[in-house]
Amino acid sequence: MAIGTRVRFVWALAALLSLSACTYSPVMVIKDCAICPELVVIPAGSFIMGADLDASPLFTPVPNELPQRRVTINSFAMGKYEVTQAQWFEVTGERPSEFIGDDLPVETVSWKDIHGFIEKLNAMTGQTYRLPTEAEWEYAARAGSKAQFTFGDDVEELGQYAWYLDNSEDSTHPVGQKLPNAFGLYDVHGNVWEWTADCYKDSFADAPNDGSAVEKEGHCYRVDRGGSWINKPFNVRLTQRHRSGAGDRYFGMGFRLARSLN
């Protein structure tokens, strides 16, 4: 299968490739073109999506994180990093962000803005980039973890993986400065919230179990995940869900790209 014109293999430390009983192969990274984002190939698999009521006494899940269900995900590619301001400028010629820096994640962009960016990027590159579905996002962010965070349940370790309220100093930070998860993805907790493709529902009842996006006819709120630089640990958990209008913009909101491999 052709998965990009430039493919390279990145060997991560063994300690970063093991979570619980899961051990992963070397991370495959795709870069389709000079201006294209680096994408990590996420292996196919299944996982339990949503919050575990018995997972940790530290945080109590909220109803929109329930009920849990098993979801099967096809292999796909996910942005290694959140999309940066330099990448946004390369495609759009615009600098919409509140915090300025080429390596900072782009923010203050709406769901609609991002789809305009994706259309332009796809036209420039001949690729089919998109937003990840909410199920794809959680599966990739977990990278095998069944805990509150990609690294486990110990909130004292959060600062090694995330920019959040306690360490951000009231700003976003350049992507990729913290530790990655076991799939080789950076900043899945904190820095900026990440838009997904899905329409928001108040629970996971009747949500698809094949990794596809939840859609509704007409207007809907869209789901964003991962928390941001301004949030407490509770809000950067793997199961935390937030809803925003498709036209909303604020300086805690960014995204990472995905694309299918078939």
Backbone as a ProteinNet text record, in pm:
[ID]
protein_1_A
[PRIMARY]
MAIGTRVRFVWALAALLSLSACTYSPVMVIKDCAICPELVVIPAGSFIMGADLDASPLFTPVPNELPQRRVTINSFAMGKYEVTQAQWFEVTGERPSEFIGDDLPVETVSWKDIHGFIEKLNAMTGQTYRLPTEAEWEYAARAGSKAQFTFGDDVEELGQYAWYLDNSEDSTHPVGQKLPNAFGLYDVHGNVWEWTADCYKDSFADAPNDGSAVEKEGHCYRVDRGGSWINKPFNVRLTQRHRSGAGDRYFGMGFRLARSLN
[TERTIARY]
85	0	88.8	59.8	136.1	80	162.6	112.9	190.5	252.6	319.5	448.7	486.4	608.6	732.6	720.4	835.3	797.6	851	819.7	948.4	948.1	1065.7	1022.2	1111.6	1082.9	1155.8	1083.5	1140.4	1134.9	1251.8	1256.8	1252	1145	1129.1	1188.4	1217	1268	1167.5	1218.9	1131.1	1037.1	1083.2	998.9	878.2	888.9	776.5	684.3	724.8	643.9	566.7	565.2	492.9	398.3	271.3	172.2	90.1	78.4	10.2	73	-11.6	41.1	65.9	49.3	59	199.1	257.6	387	372.8	425.8	403.4	531.1	512.9	622.8	679.7	793.4	846.7	741.7	747.9	650.2	682.1	584.3	601.1	547	629	591.3	588	479.5	461	477.2	547.7	548.6	531.6	413.3	377	445.9	483.5	544.9	612.9	682.5	761.1	675.3	556.1	471.4	371.1	371.3	274	313.7	217.2	247.5	302.8	379.5	421	302.1	277.6	167.3	222.1	168.7	204.5	100.5	147.1	54.9	5.2	-125.2	-188.7	-239.3	-195.3	-236.2	-383.9	-442.6	-581.1	-594.8	-713.9	-737.2	-873.2	-900.3	-1024.4	-991.5	-1080	-1057.9	-1192	-1189.8	-1308.9	-1307.3	-1404.4	-1411.8	-1500.6	-1459.5	-1537.5	-1477.8	-1539.4	-1486	-1523.6	-1429.2	-1451.8	-1489.1	-1608	-1655.4	-1569.5	-1498.9	-1416.9	-1267.7	-1232.5	-1092.1	-1005.6	-1051.5	-966.8	-1053.7	-1018.1	-1094.2	-1064	-962.9	-922	-1021.3	-1075.3	-1166.8	-1295.4	-1407.5	-1536.7	-1583.2	-1607.8	-1652.5	-1784.9	-1807.7	-1934.6	-2019.9	-2152.8	-2241	-2207.9	-2152.9	-2128.5	-2010.4	-1939.8	-1829.5	-1875.6	-2006.5	-2065.1	-2175.4	-2217.6	-2158.5	-2037.4	-1955.5	-1843.8	-1895.2	-1816.7	-1849.6	-1721.1	-1720.5	-1604.5	-1615.3	-1506.6	-1500.6	-1383.6	-1405.9	-1301.1	-1255.4	-1124.2	-1064.5	-979	-999.7	-909.7	-780.6	-673.1	-548.3	-566.7	-511.6	-518.5	-394.5	-378	-263.5	-311.1	-234.5	-272	-153.9	-181.2	-75.2	12.2	142.6	236.7	228.1	202.3	192.5	61.9	22.1	-84.4	-36.1	-127	-89.1	-34.5	78.4	146.8	103.4	141	112.2	188	308.7	384.1	313.2	260.1	188	59.6	-9.8	-132.4	-100.2	4.9	42.5	85.3	155.4	202.1	84.9	-26.5	-143.4	-237	-258.6	-361.5	-307.1	-179.8	-124.2	-176	-237.9	-297.7	-234.9	-242.7	-191.9	-301.7	-391.8	-508.3	-484.7	-371.4	-354.4	-332.8	-371.9	-351.4	-205.5	-146.7	-5.1	73.1	180.1	248.2	379.5	398.1	521.8	504.3	599.2	585.6	565.5	631.6	624.2	513.5	441.9	327.7	209.4	121.8	2.2	-85.2	-139.5	-234.2	-357.8	-413.9	-536.9	-621.3	-733.4	-833	-879	-897.8	-950.7	-1074.6	-1176.9	-1302.4	-1300.4	-1399.2	-1416.7	-1434.2	-1509.1	-1527.9	-1398.2	-1321.7	-1191.9	-1101.9	-1101.6	-1014.5	-1052.6	-1180.9	-1220.4	-1178.1	-1175.6	-1119.6	-971.2	-898.2	-756.2	-732.6	-812.2	-796.1	-823.4	-924.9	-954.1	-836.1	-777	-662	-540.6	-514.9	-401.4	-416.9	-536	-559.3	-541.8	-586.6	-569	-421.5	-344.2	-202.3	-121	-163.6	-81.8	-136.5	-263.7	-324.1	-358.5	-350.2	-382	-526	-566.1	-703	-698.1	-637.3	-633.5	-773.5	-792.8	-923.5	-902.2	-1009.5	-1006.1	-1027.1	-964.1	-993.6	-1134.5	-1194.3	-1320	-1290.9	-1395.3	-1375.1	-1321.6	-1373.1	-1325.4	-1179.1	-1142.5	-1002.7	-913.8	-960.8	-880.8	-854.5	-959.4	-939.2	-852.3	-874.2	-793.5	-646.1	-617.4	-478.4	-417	-494.6	-442.9	-415.9	-501.7	-480.7	-355.1	-336.5	-221.9	-209.8	-320.9	-322.9	-353.9	-354.9	-380.2	-527.8	-552.6	-688.3	-710.2	-615.3	-615.7	-675.2	-666.7	-718.5	-632.7	-504	-410.3	-334.8	-269.9	-199.3	-85.3	-36.8	75.5	32.1	-95.5	-143.4	-234.9	-247	-339.2	-270.5	-139.3	-67.5	-59.8	-141.1	-146.8	-14.5	70.4	200.6	290.8	260.3	339.4	289.5	176.1	112.8	203.9	280.9	368.1	476	504.6	602.4	543.8	411.9	343.9	260	232.5	132.3	166.8	125.3	118.9	-23.6	-40.7	-174.2	-164.6	-269.2	-278	-158.2	-110.5	-6.9	132.5	156.7	293.1	301.4	188.6	190.3	232.7	226.1	255.5	169.7	42.5	-59.3	-30	20.8	50.3	56.1	35.7	67.7	220	265.7	408.4	436.3	560.2	592.4	555	505.9	463.4	584.5	559.4	662	765	744.2	842.3	827.2	709.4	684.8	701.6	685.7	700.6	584.5	609.4	501.4	432.2	317.8	254	315.1	261.9	321.5	306.8	219.8	209.7	299.9	369.4	456.5	386.8	271.1	196.9	228.9	246.2	280.2	160.2	154.6	55.5	-88.6	-112.3	-251.8	-325	-249.5	-305.2	-257	-348.5	-309.9	-261.1	-199.6	-154.7	-275.6	-344.6	-470.9	-572.2	-699	-806.3	-797	-840.5	-831.1	-969.9	-1006.7	-1134	-1135.5	-1252.3	-1272.6	-1384.9	-1408.2	-1508.1	-1650.8	-1671.1	-1803.7	-1897.1	-2026	-2129.8	-2136.3	-2164.5	-2168.9	-2302.6	-2295.9	-2413.5	-2386.8	-2492.9	-2478.9	-2428.5	-2426.4	-2374.4	-2327.9	-2267.9	-2224.5	-2331.3	-2450.1	-2558.6	-2587	-2590	-2619.6	-2511	-2395	-2285.1	-2227.6	-2173.9	-2120.5	-2002.6	-1986.6	-1876.1	-1769.2	-1773.5	-1676.3	-1576.3	-1574.4	-1478.4	-1522.1	-1640.9	-1689	-1739.8	-1757.6	-1800.5	-1950.7	-1992.9	-2134.3	-2176.5	-2281.8	-2331.9	-2480.2	-2525.3	-2666.3	-2704.1	-2830.3	-2877.1	-2883.4	-2841.7	-2849.3	-2737.9	-2763.4	-2662.6	-2632.9	-2506.8	-2472.1	-2347	-2334.9	-2208.9	-2107	-1978.8	-1872	-1790.2	-1732.6	-1659.4	-1512.7	-1460.5	-1316.1	-1263.9	-1137.6	-1079.6	-941.4	-898.7	-760.3	-726.5	-811.9	-781.2	-675.1	-646.5	-555.2	-465.5	-383.7	-289.1	-356.1	-483.3	-551.9	-632	-630.7	-717.6	-649.3	-732.1	-687.1	-674.1	-608.6	-592.2	-722.1	-831.4	-958.9	-997.1	-968.9	-1012.3	-917.5	-803	-712.5	-709	-803.7	-814.5	-848.6	-819.8	-846.4	-994.2	-1081.6	-1224.9	-1299.6	-1230.8	-1297.7	-1347.3	-1474.7	-1536	-1589.7	-1569.1	-1614.8	-1687.7	-1787	-1858.6	-1842.6	-1834.4	-1824	-1901.5	-1952.9	-2017.1	-1915.5	-1956.5	-1862.8	-1796.5	-1855.6	-1796.8	-1723.9	-1718	-1654.2	-1502.5	-1444.2	-1298.5	-1256.5	-1154.8	-1093.7	-951.2	-873.5	-730.3	-688	-782.9	-748.2	-780.9	-813.4	-865.3	-778.5	-729.5	-651	-692.8	-599.2	-635.1	-510.2	-528.8	-427.9	-498.3	-425.4	-483.1	-480	-563.1	-562.9	-581.2	-555.8	-598.7	-608.4	-698.7	-717.7	-603.7	-584.1	-474.7	-523.5	-650	-698.6	-791.1
-119.2	0	124.5	217.6	342.2	436.6	478.1	563.4	692.7	733	862	858.5	970.8	978.2	977.3	1016.6	1015.8	942.9	826.5	747.4	717.7	742.4	707.9	642.2	565.8	494.8	560.4	580	639.9	537.3	506.3	410.4	486.3	467.7	535.3	448.5	506.9	433.3	327.3	211.5	100.7	140	225.1	265.2	343.4	411	489.7	408.2	284.7	201.5	94.8	103.1	5.5	75.9	38.4	84.7	-36.2	-61.3	-180.2	-303.1	-388.4	-509.7	-491.3	-369.1	-344.1	-297.7	-361.9	-320.4	-296.5	-185.4	-146.4	-154.1	-171.7	-178.3	-38.7	-28.6	103.4	193.2	320.7	415.5	450.3	437	474.6	615.7	703.2	842.7	873	935.2	974.4	1125	1166.9	1308.9	1313	1352.4	1342	1443.8	1557.8	1663.3	1762.4	1857.4	1951	2030	2070	2150.7	2066.7	1936.3	1849.2	1820.4	1797.6	1763.8	1622.3	1596.7	1460.5	1386.1	1267.8	1184.8	1052.7	1007	877	774.6	659.8	551.8	485.2	492.9	435.4	295.6	192.3	56.4	32.4	-59.6	-98.5	-168.6	-163.1	-231.4	-194.8	-241.1	-205.1	-161.6	-83.7	-33.3	-1.8	17.2	58.1	210.3	272.5	417.4	470.6	581.2	643.7	620.4	678.8	677.9	551.5	505.9	393	449.1	418.8	473.1	428.9	318.3	265.4	288.7	371	383.2	450	558.1	633.7	712.1	712.3	793	942.6	977.6	1117.4	1200.8	1142.4	1215.9	1136.3	1205.5	1142	1178.7	1081	1111.7	1187.9	1258.9	1328.7	1249.4	1271.3	1185.5	1180.7	1287.9	1283.5	1194.1	1137.8	1044.5	898.9	878.8	746.2	721.2	594.7	472.6	426.6	344.2	285.2	189	173	74.6	36	-80.7	-122.9	-67.6	-7.7	52.6	-8.3	-42.3	-97	9.6	27	132.3	71.5	115.7	80.1	160.6	106.7	182	313.6	420.3	551.7	629.2	746.9	830.9	952.5	990.9	1100.5	1194.9	1323.7	1421.7	1394.4	1390.4	1370.7	1486.7	1605.2	1727.9	1798.8	1888.9	1982	2072	2110.3	2195.9	2328	2369.3	2489.3	2613.7	2727.8	2854.9	2868	2813.9	2817.6	2738.1	2622	2540.3	2609.3	2669.8	2742.1	2856.8	2932.2	3045.5	2998.2	2886.2	2832.9	2805	2762.9	2726.1	2844.3	2925.7	3030.3	3171.5	3192.6	3327.9	3413.3	3350.4	3423.6	3382.4	3473	3446	3481.9	3388.6	3420.2	3408.9	3357.1	3316.3	3432.1	3409.5	3506.1	3507.5	3390.1	3377.5	3356.6	3432.3	3433.2	3357.2	3264.8	3188.4	3077.3	3062.1	2963.4	2821.9	2785.3	2649.7	2631.3	2738.8	2726.7	2666.6	2595	2544.9	2661.3	2649.7	2751.5	2741.5	2855.2	2859.4	2977.4	2995.6	3094	3064.8	2935.7	2891.7	2806.3	2828.7	2756.8	2626	2542.9	2418.3	2449.6	2554.7	2594.2	2645.7	2724.6	2772.2	2655	2553.7	2438.2	2363.9	2354.8	2287.4	2367	2498.8	2578.8	2552.7	2542.8	2510.4	2373.5	2274.7	2139.5	2135.7	2205.7	2209.8	2266.4	2373.2	2432.8	2340.6	2279.1	2188.2	2068.4	2013.2	1899.6	1938.1	2057.8	2104.9	2126.5	2173	2198.2	2069.7	1966.4	1846	1723.1	1725.3	1606.6	1499.3	1531	1435.5	1454.6	1374.3	1381	1391.7	1499.2	1522.8	1556.2	1532.7	1555.4	1570.4	1601.9	1594.8	1450.5	1408.8	1275.1	1269.9	1151.7	1134.9	1134.3	1152.5	1152.6	1017.7	907.4	774.5	755.3	798.1	790.1	870.4	989.7	1073.9	1003.2	949.9	886.9	761.5	682.2	561.4	597.4	697.6	737.6	802.1	883	948.2	847.2	747.6	644.4	562.6	522.6	439	317.9	255.9	136.9	160.5	284.1	313.3	294.5	236.8	225.6	321.2	411.6	501.1	637	731.1	866.3	945.6	910.5	979.4	875.9	919.6	826.7	754.9	813.5	756.9	684.1	690.7	628.1	719.8	695.9	772.7	870.9	872.6	958.3	1100.7	1189.7	1326.8	1399.5	1349.1	1411.4	1400.1	1307.6	1290.2	1376.4	1442.4	1513.5	1618.8	1687.7	1792.3	1743.6	1613.3	1558.9	1543.3	1542.9	1514.6	1631.2	1729.1	1828.9	1968.8	2068.1	2207.1	2231.8	2261.6	2283.5	2394.2	2415	2531.4	2544.9	2434.9	2441.6	2474.8	2457.3	2480.1	2564.9	2607.7	2675.7	2821.9	2882.2	3025	3110	3070.4	3146.8	3162.1	3057.8	3063.8	2924.2	2915.5	2792	2778.8	2661.6	2635.4	2563.6	2572.6	2502.3	2354.8	2300.4	2160.9	2069.4	1952.4	1849.7	1866.1	1954.2	1973.6	1874.9	1818.8	1723.3	1580.5	1482.2	1342.9	1299.5	1212.5	1159.1	1042	1003.6	881.4	760.6	641.9	519.8	506.8	584.2	587.1	693.7	771.4	875.4	1006.4	1030.5	1155.8	1248.8	1376.1	1476.2	1564.4	1611.1	1711	1663.1	1533.2	1488.1	1537.6	1571.6	1640.4	1786.1	1880	2019.5	2088.7	2204.3	2299.6	2364.9	2295.9	2348.2	2234.6	2268	2175.1	2140	2020.2	1974.8	1941.3	2009.8	1983.5	1841.2	1778.1	1650.7	1666.9	1562	1568.5	1559.8	1510	1467.9	1579.8	1554.8	1630.2	1583.2	1676.7	1646.2	1584.4	1479.1	1422.9	1420.4	1421.7	1428.1	1299.2	1190.7	1064.3	980.9	864.7	772	668.6	683	590.7	595.8	480.1	465.6	524.5	558.5	606.9	490.6	515.6	406.4	336.4	209.2	132.6	96.7	164.1	136.4	249.8	346	455.6	570.9	562.5	669.9	786.7	901.2	1022	1021.6	1082.4	1107.3	1228.4	1213.5	1324.1	1345.4	1467.8	1502.9	1588.7	1590.2	1679.5	1821.9	1916.6	2056	2094.5	2202.2	2256.9	2160.1	2152.9	2078.5	2138.8	2122.5	2153.4	2047.7	2085.1	1990.9	1959	1838.9	1790.6	1831.9	1881	1902.5	1827.9	1787.5	1695.9	1742.6	1691.6	1702.3	1812.9	1912.9	2022.4	2117.4	2222	2325.6	2376.3	2474.6	2536.7	2599.5	2630.9	2703.3	2611.1	2479.1	2386.9	2312.4	2273.7	2190.6	2044.9	1959.2	1818.5	1748.6	1777.6	1712.8	1733.1	1851.1	1885	1840.5	1782.7	1730.9	1577.8	1515.4	1369.6	1317.2	1190.3	1128.8	1127.1	1121	1110.2	1242.4	1349.1	1479.2	1523.9	1564.3	1606.8	1748.9	1828.1	1966.5	1990.9	2078.7	2109.9	2257.2	2285.8	2424.4	2437.2	2556.8	2582.4	2579.7	2537	2520.8	2651.9	2763.6	2892.6	2958.8	2891.3	2949.9	2955.4	3063.2	3077.4	3127.4	3065	3120.8	3067.3	3130.7	3104.9	2978.1	2891.1	2760.1	2648.3	2683.2	2583.6	2569.4	2449	2417.4	2284.4	2213.4	2083.4	2010.2	1881.8	1804.4	1732.3	1697.6	1638.4	1486.8	1426.7	1282.3	1256.9	1133.9	1090.1	938.6	890.2	745.7	686.3	556.5	488.1	394.4	406.2	320.5	400.4
0	0	0	-91.9	-94.1	10.2	102.1	210.6	220.9	111.9	115.8	38.6	-10.8	-90	-5.4	117	206.1	334.4	352.3	470.9	544.4	672.1	750.1	879.8	937.9	1061	1176.9	1284.7	1403.8	1515.6	1569.4	1680.3	1811.6	1887.5	2016.6	2126.6	2240.4	2354.5	2397.1	2436.5	2473.6	2586.7	2675.6	2788.5	2743.9	2628.9	2578.9	2491.1	2460	2372.1	2448.6	2580.9	2661.9	2756.8	2749.7	2845.3	2884	3015.5	3065.4	2999.8	2937.6	2875.6	2727.3	2675.8	2532.2	2495.6	2395.7	2344.5	2195.4	2146.2	2009.2	1927	1798.7	1703.6	1682.2	1609.9	1579.5	1513.7	1545	1495.1	1349.9	1261.6	1121.9	1102.1	1048.3	1027.7	878.7	834.7	695.3	682.8	579.7	541.7	391.2	345.8	205.6	116.3	171.4	91.3	184.5	127.4	208.8	306.6	265.3	352.8	430.6	408.7	473.2	617.8	703.2	842.4	852.6	957.7	987.2	1046.2	992.7	1040	1091.7	1203	1259.6	1215.5	1167.1	1131.1	1258.9	1279.2	1397.5	1361	1432.2	1395.1	1421.4	1344.4	1366.4	1501.2	1557.1	1683.2	1739.6	1858.9	1927.3	2069.3	2126.5	2261.4	2326.5	2457.1	2530	2537.1	2470.7	2464.6	2576.6	2634.2	2740	2877.2	2977.3	3113	3188.4	3269.2	3359.3	3496.3	3542.4	3670	3787.9	3770.6	3879.9	3857.3	3759.8	3720.2	3825.3	3882.6	3974.3	4071.8	4199	4295.5	4283.1	4203.8	4193.4	4113.3	4004.5	3917.3	3898	3904.1	3878.3	3738	3651.2	3514.6	3514.4	3406.3	3388.4	3289.2	3289	3208.7	3060	3002.2	2857.9	2820	2919.1	2893.5	2901.8	2916	2936.8	2834.3	2815.2	2870.8	2789.9	2852.1	2779.7	2673.1	2566.2	2463.3	2391	2329.6	2252.9	2111.4	2064.1	1930.4	1854.6	1728.8	1642.7	1545.2	1536.1	1454.7	1344.7	1220.9	1110.9	1123.1	1069.2	1068.4	993	1047.3	983.7	1024.1	971.1	1005.4	1082.6	1185	1275.4	1290	1297.7	1312.6	1433.7	1411	1520.8	1618.8	1564.8	1643.1	1610.4	1696.2	1661.6	1547.7	1459.6	1345.4	1397.8	1342.7	1391.1	1314	1369.9	1303.4	1171.2	1164.8	1039.6	931.4	966.1	868.6	823.9	918.1	882.1	786.2	816.4	732.1	593.2	585.9	457.6	363.7	420.3	339.8	316.4	419.1	411.3	395.7	433.6	433.2	547.7	647.6	759.6	892	990.8	1126	1225.9	1253.1	1337.4	1487.3	1530.1	1669.3	1764.9	1889.5	1995.6	2040.2	2053.9	2088.5	1959.7	1940.1	1810.8	1818.9	1723.9	1713.2	1611.9	1519.9	1413.7	1465.7	1576.4	1629	1731.8	1762.5	1852	1776.4	1845.9	1776.8	1730.8	1612.7	1568.2	1656.6	1694.1	1774.2	1729.1	1796	1754.2	1610.9	1582.8	1454	1478.5	1401.9	1417.8	1339	1365.4	1290.1	1141.5	1111.5	971	910.1	986.5	938.6	901.2	985.6	963.9	837.4	809.9	686.7	563.5	574.2	465.2	447.4	557.7	554.8	490.1	530.1	477	327.3	282.5	138.7	60.4	112.2	44.9	47.7	163.4	176.4	83	74.7	-14	-160.1	-196.1	-333.9	-366.5	-270	-291.5	-300.2	-227.2	-212.8	-284.1	-321.5	-381.7	-279.9	-151.1	-45.7	2.4	98.1	150.9	302.8	352	495.4	546	674.5	738.1	887.7	959.4	1104	1148.4	1257.8	1309.7	1365.7	1363.5	1434.5	1584.1	1663.5	1808.1	1856.2	1799.4	1839.2	1798.7	1678.8	1637.5	1730.9	1769.1	1857.2	1990.2	2053	2183.4	2171.6	2069.2	2048.6	2032.4	1949	1925.1	2048.1	2119.4	2239.1	2350.1	2363	2464.3	2435.6	2310.9	2272.6	2364.3	2393.7	2476.4	2622.6	2667.3	2807.8	2842	2957.9	3008.9	3125.7	3145.2	3260.2	3224.8	3317.4	3296.7	3198.1	3192.7	3104.5	3021.5	2918.4	2831.1	2902.5	3012.3	3087	3212.3	3249.8	3372.2	3450.5	3579.4	3663.5	3758.2	3760.3	3855	3801.9	3858.4	3809.5	3830.3	3919.6	3941.7	3819.3	3729	3607.7	3491.5	3510	3398.2	3337.1	3418.7	3367.3	3273.3	3272.9	3179.4	3039.2	3030.9	2904.6	2852	2935.7	2897.8	2946.3	2865.9	2909.4	2953.7	3082.4	3137.8	3242	3317.6	3405	3498.9	3554	3656.8	3603.9	3473.6	3422.8	3296.3	3242.2	3112.2	3119.1	3237.6	3253.1	3159.5	3150.5	3077.1	2928.5	2866.7	2723.4	2664.7	2533	2463	2452.5	2411	2398	2266.1	2215.4	2091.3	2099.2	1989.9	1987.7	2007.2	2067.4	2075.5	2184.5	2280.8	2387.6	2502.8	2518.1	2625.8	2573.7	2661.6	2621.3	2532.9	2434.6	2351.6	2419.1	2363.7	2412	2340.5	2366.1	2312.2	2161.1	2098.5	1952.4	1890.6	1973.8	1921.9	1895	1957.2	1941.7	2058.1	2027.7	2127.7	2160.7	2285.1	2328	2315.7	2335.6	2334.6	2459.6	2563.3	2679.7	2675.5	2688.7	2704.7	2578.9	2600.2	2497	2429.5	2338.7	2286.1	2274.8	2293.1	2261.1	2112.9	2078.4	1939.6	1885.3	1778.2	1711.8	1655.5	1657	1588.2	1486.2	1409.4	1302.6	1353.4	1475.7	1520.7	1563.4	1541.6	1609.4	1755	1843	1985.8	2025.1	2108	2173.7	2323.3	2402.6	2548.3	2611	2534	2585.1	2466.8	2498	2393.7	2360.8	2416.5	2384.6	2235.2	2171.9	2028.5	1937.8	1992.7	1908.3	1828	1708.7	1626.5	1693.5	1663.7	1721.6	1618.2	1502.5	1396.6	1376.9	1468.9	1458.4	1371.8	1312.8	1226.5	1310.5	1245.4	1314.7	1338.9	1447.8	1474.6	1392.1	1315.6	1233.4	1260.4	1241.1	1253.3	1133.8	1100.8	994.8	1048.3	967.2	1006.8	1102.4	1177.5	1269.6	1383.1	1423.4	1544.4	1605.9	1736.6	1802.2	1763.7	1763.7	1731.3	1855.9	1857.3	1973.9	1967	2078.6	2089	2210.7	2202.4	2300.1	2346	2461.5	2505	2602.2	2615.2	2706.2	2653	2729.7	2681.2	2792.4	2757.5	2849.6	2971	2960.6	3067.4	3159	3132.2	3203.7	3318.2	3416.7	3527.6	3480.8	3560.2	3520	3482.7	3554	3522.6	3376.8	3323.5	3188.1	3078.7	3114.2	3011.9	3013.3	3084.8	3084.3	2944.7	2921.9	2791.7	2755.2	2853.3	2823.8	2830.6	2867.8	2878.5	2741.5	2734.8	2608.8	2625.6	2522.2	2522.6	2391.9	2393.4	2269.9	2236.6	2108.1	2061	1930.8	1905.5	1777.8	1665.1	1548.1	1436	1394.8	1432	1398.9	1514.7	1629.9	1747.8	1733.2	1784.4	1786.1	1923.8	1982.3	2102	2114.3	2201.9	2202.4	2275.8	2304.7	2358.1	2261.5	2135.8	2042.7	1919.3	1894.2	1775	1717.8	1654.8	1594.3	1549.2	1519.9	1447.2	1334.8	1231.8	1113.2	1118.1	1033.3	1013.1	864.7	822.1	689.7	687.9	602.9	588.7	508.5	521.1	452.8	344.1	304.6	196.7	106.7
[MASK]
++++++++++++++++++++++++++++++++++++++++++++++++++++++++++++++++++++++++++++++++++++++++++++++++++++++++++++++++++++++++++++++++++++++++++++++++++++++++++++++++++++++++++++++++++++++++++++++++++++++++++++++++++++++++++++++++++++++++++++++++++++++++++++++++++++++

